[in-house]
């Protein structure tokens, strides 16, 4: 894995995702082996300056493509921090920008009056939630608070209640995003606590029923290791959120509890 890093730029590249996402993904994977990248992240060095960091974050498409753009905005933090390329002051600048740009109505990032986004045949707030999740796991790793956890819970419950997206009906990442936003917000407040736990359990049971009815020999989702990883992460977070609901031979471990990025 280390050999795939460019010695000139320090970046990892492949065709399906943005270079920052791929770099964060590979550096985070190396961390699971107690390993580091071999080369400095020269290609990201410009963002080590707080002003350039803020300019970078401000330039992301938060309103039109928040889910995919979060791969860059969250990936930059994960890559730089895991690789020990930045200090605490840089982290402060990163989290301060997120704090100042959290929607006070929904708890979502970043900006006010966020519009629904076209995705999976519908218009939905789920891409905003999925994007926010990527920054939330950076906050959780750094033990930083989110600004409006109560409103994020409200937004997530509305997404599920209104069926704005096919949650629980595919192998992928949307469910870990939703479970994580709900569970980690509930750790910070007790807003709509029983209702929230009931919704988490309901979606967890829907997802389990969907997965158990698939044929692992033929299902494309189960045979896509990337998508399957997202699904397993969802069950790992669900197992933490509602002890006893998901029983496994060994407790599931969520990689986000060790280091940022998924």
Secondary structure, DSSP 8 states (H G I E B T S, - for coil): -GGGS-TTT-----SSS-HHHHHHHHHHHHHTTT---SS--GGGGGGGSHHHHHHHHHTS-TTT-HHHHHHHHHHHHHHHHHTT-S-HHHHHHHHHHHHHTB-TTT--BSSSS---EEETTEEESHHHHHHHHHHHHHHHHTT---S-HHHHHHHHHHHHHTT-S-TTSSSSSHHHHHHHHHHHHHHH--TTHHHHHHHHHHHHHHHHHHHHTS-TTT-TTTT-HHHHHHHHHHHHHHHHHSTTTS--SS----GGGTSS--
